[in-house]
Amino acid sequence: MSSPHHARRSPNRWVRVGIPFVLVLIWIVGGSVGGPYFGKVDEVATNDQSSFLPESADATQVSERLSEFLGDDAIPAIVVIEGEGELTEEELAEITTVSEEIAELPGIIDAVSPPIPSDDAQAVQIVVPIDASGEVRETVEEIRDLLEEDLPAGVEGWVTGPAGFTSDLTEGFLGIDGLLLAVALIAVFIILVIVYRSPLLPVLVLLTSVFALCVALLVVWWLAFADVVVLNGQVQGILFILVIGAATDYALLYVARFREAVGEGVGRWDATLRAWRGAFEPILASGGTVIAGLLCLLLSDLATNRALGPIASIGIVFSMLSALTFLPALLALFGRAAFWPFIPKNPPAQIPEDLTQPVKGFWQRQARLVARHSRPVWIISTVVLLAAAVGVTQLKADGVATSDLVLGYSEAREGQDVLAEHFPAGSGSPVYVIVPEDDLADAAEVLDDSAGVDAVAVSTEDSPTGQATVTVADGEAALEAFGPPGTDAPAPTVSDGDVLLIGTLTDTADSVEAEDAVRDLRVTYDDTLGEGTALVGGVTATDIDSNDTSIRDRTIIIPVVLVVILLILMLLLRAVVAPVILILSVILSFGSAMGVAALVFNGIFQFPGADPAVPLYGFVFLVALGVDYNIFLMSRVREETITHGTRRGILRGLVATGGVITSAGLVLAATFAALGVIPILFLAQIAFIVAFGVLLDTFVVRSLLVPALSYDIGRAIWWPSKLARRDEPPRAAATGGPAAAASAADAVTDDGHALTRAEYRRTLEE
């Protein structure tokens, strides 16, 4: 079949082969350099709590100053050991020996406390300071191994506390480099093989994604190494999935354009140019919306959110570059052979002229449904989505306990339960209060009077444990002396005129009761000492500040994301009405996804709740990625509208993009669903929300709601551009009989009313 492109003078063979070859070589070099960095991510990644802290919160300020009072930068591990009944003297002696062995392990940076017996004499606890800047998980695992090997029979030990939970959380992220990528790539490959029925094309598409990820990781690694960004397991997992999913989506859009050209008989070079021109604008706009949405996370006060914005944006940039350079070069070299054994030989199917007749093909039937019943279709779709969105009222996204972050078994969680049976539940995760030295007595009295605090101590320099019990009498603070009678009481550690109070919480540090106690303390201190005089920190305070900051972030960032993406859509479509429709449809889709997710989380998975950042992340990904599919659709609709008119253009655009967008949606849903293999509550929830939301966008919003509503509105969707005012082009002539005087084109009136076959014939006769 001839093509207008054949009339042009094509570049010589060396140029047509040389340019693709050079581009492929550049990407191979970049991928080869970046590939080995998958094994080096641990060198720059961190999963300790500091990577999640809000930057300006009181808890963060306390965390940054703790080393001034407690010495080295340590994270406490609490070893709790329990017997079958009261511990015997022999068992206590062996436990003491074990504690001495623990103190000799590498990674222990300060004195290990002696075994502290419980009141019921059935358990002891040992406080172990671990180097927070070192390999916390390795040290914790060594302690756990030692407990398993050296504790006497009938005695069992656990490692819990902040270090124990950090170890379990780190272990949960271990599958990111291997398992997560393997599951995602296998899922994508299977879907692509089913869709294209070709062994080679899926490989080329996956190479596009993998090489984009390799180069993106190379850049991110060096930025993290230079401390420009914070990389943790959560950000790393999302980066991997986002790049694989986005790069594959962009690649599929290009493949669809290339396949159209090949089916029309265009040569590989001209097919490459035509596909590139057709895919460039929608890929650029789609990637731009995702990047814009992600960069809005820079408005967050949480370090991990601020890190995700630029890191994920880097991934999207290389996804676009790979889809617009590496894949076109590969297809230019392989040509139509890439589709073997089902090489396209015919132009893509289009909708028939007469939509009153039965049609063949799923997307042709979908277009016929939209043309004949546009108003009922978009109304029913909207009602269904609104009904699903009602479930959002059941969403519990006000934070979860640290002990619930890891799905499945957690030794630290089990150890915390045992600790709470024999000791104050907050042991090992105290509340820290930094106050001016002159306010020590008043501050200690407030802490001691709190119903949520079991014991009060102050940091000291010359006591064996680094802290001393403090009591208040007649407005004076007194520190408990160590040693025989007559020994002088130690002096509190003073730094910049401040001292550190340490309160043992009555309840588990991540419980609601502990949070209430800390919030009450902050209010009381502001009332007693003056606002901002006392800084309250610790594990519980950090959870409070992180949750409060997440709620503040989603309140601010979500509207900003909407405005930014709306502006991008207006620039792309040169209109106002269509972008507003697209934004409203994606918001509705997001609400429906969150509503269904809330019901599934509560009723099926029985999750304890959700982090406040879950709705924010879900919104950013669903809106940015959901708009992608609408961009793919509406950019093609606008292209077809220029030639065929608005309503005809909507139908042609729906048919032309139906297959590729559905494939892209399935791929993206599968890649995000792969996050569910990582046993971390946050990632499992994001996996479900985004995967389900993408499927809603693909099969309901983009294929039914948006085209039906746009069809019903007609050319006014392009207001205020010229397309909203231009006359529809003349209808193409039909063949045969008197009815050929006018085309069956859309079988609709100008206001979009679908005609019955009899009405259509009467119109032609008139």
Stockholm file with secondary structure:
# STOCKHOLM 1.0

chainA/1-766         MSSPHHARRSPNRWVRVGIPFVLVLIWIVGGSVGGPYFGKVDEVATNDQSSFLPESADATQVSERLSEFLGDDAIPAIVVIEGEGELTEEELAEITTVSEEIAELPGIIDAVSPPIPSDDAQAVQIVVPIDASGEVRETVEEIRDLLEEDLPAGVEGWVTGPAGFTSDLTEGFLGIDGLLLAVALIAVFIILVIVYRSPLLPVLVLLTSVFALCVALLVVWWLAFADVVVLNGQVQGILFILVIGAATDYALLYVARFREAVGEGVGRWDATLRAWRGAFEPILASGGTVIAGLLCLLLSDLATNRALGPIASIGIVFSMLSALTFLPALLALFGRAAFWPFIPKNPPAQIPEDLTQPVKGFWQRQARLVARHSRPVWIISTVVLLAAAVGVTQLKADGVATSDLVLGYSEAREGQDVLAEHFPAGSGSPVYVIVPEDDLADAAEVLDDSAGVDAVAVSTEDSPTGQATVTVADGEAALEAFGPPGTDAPAPTVSDGDVLLIGTLTDTADSVEAEDAVRDLRVTYDDTLGEGTALVGGVTATDIDSNDTSIRDRTIIIPVVLVVILLILMLLLRAVVAPVILILSVILSFGSAMGVAALVFNGIFQFPGADPAVPLYGFVFLVALGVDYNIFLMSRVREETITHGTRRGILRGLVATGGVITSAGLVLAATFAALGVIPILFLAQIAFIVAFGVLLDTFVVRSLLVPALSYDIGRAIWWPSKLARRDEPPRAAATGGPAAAASAADAVTDDGHALTRAEYRRTLEE
#=GR chainA/1-766 SS CCCGGGGSCCCCHHHHHHHHHHHHHHHHHHHHHHGGGGGGGGGTBCCSGGGGCBTTSHHHHHHHHHHHHHSSCEEEEEEEEEESSSCCHHHHHHHHHHHHHHHTSTTBCSCCCCCEECTTSSEEEEEEEEETTSCHHHHHHHHHHHHHHHSCTTEEEEEEHHHHHHHHHHHHTTTIIIIIHHHHHHHHHHHHHHHHCCSSHHHHHHHHHHHHHHHHHHHHHHHHHTTSSCBCHHHHHHHHHHHHHHHHHHHHHHHHHHHHHHHTTCCHHHHHHHHHHHHHHHHHHHHHHHHHHHHGGGGCSBHHHHHHHHHHHHHHHHHHHIIIIIHHHHHHHHGGGGGTTSCCCSCCCCCCSCTTSCCCSHHHHHHHHHHHSHHHHHHHHHHHHHHHHGGGGGCCCSCCCGGGSBCSCCHHHHHHHHHHHHSCTTTTSCEEEEEEGGGHHHHHHHHHHCTTEEEEEEEBSSSTTSEEEEEEETTEEEECCCSSTTCCCCCBCCBTTEEEEEEEESSCTTSHHHHHHHHHHHHHHHHHHCTTSSEEEEHHHHHHHHHHHHHHHHHHHHHHHHHHHHHHHHHHHTCSHHHHHHHHHHHHHHHHHHHHHHHHHHHTSCCCCCCTHHHHHHHHHHHHHHHHHHHHHHHHHHHHHHHHCHHHHHHHHHHHHHHHHHHHHHHHHHHHHGGGGSCBHHHHHHHHHHHHHHHHIIIIIIIIIHHHHHHHHGGGGGTTSGGGTSCCCCCCCCCSSGGGGSCCTTCBCTTCCBCCHHHHHHHHHC
#=GC SS_cons         CCCGGGGSCCCCHHHHHHHHHHHHHHHHHHHHHHGGGGGGGGGTBCCSGGGGCBTTSHHHHHHHHHHHHHSSCEEEEEEEEEESSSCCHHHHHHHHHHHHHHHTSTTBCSCCCCCEECTTSSEEEEEEEEETTSCHHHHHHHHHHHHHHHSCTTEEEEEEHHHHHHHHHHHHTTTIIIIIHHHHHHHHHHHHHHHHCCSSHHHHHHHHHHHHHHHHHHHHHHHHHTTSSCBCHHHHHHHHHHHHHHHHHHHHHHHHHHHHHHHTTCCHHHHHHHHHHHHHHHHHHHHHHHHHHHHGGGGCSBHHHHHHHHHHHHHHHHHHHIIIIIHHHHHHHHGGGGGTTSCCCSCCCCCCSCTTSCCCSHHHHHHHHHHHSHHHHHHHHHHHHHHHHGGGGGCCCSCCCGGGSBCSCCHHHHHHHHHHHHSCTTTTSCEEEEEEGGGHHHHHHHHHHCTTEEEEEEEBSSSTTSEEEEEEETTEEEECCCSSTTCCCCCBCCBTTEEEEEEEESSCTTSHHHHHHHHHHHHHHHHHHCTTSSEEEEHHHHHHHHHHHHHHHHHHHHHHHHHHHHHHHHHHHTCSHHHHHHHHHHHHHHHHHHHHHHHHHHHTSCCCCCCTHHHHHHHHHHHHHHHHHHHHHHHHHHHHHHHHCHHHHHHHHHHHHHHHHHHHHHHHHHHHHGGGGSCBHHHHHHHHHHHHHHHHIIIIIIIIIHHHHHHHHGGGGGTTSGGGTSCCCCCCCCCSSGGGGSCCTTCBCTTCCBCCHHHHHHHHHC
//
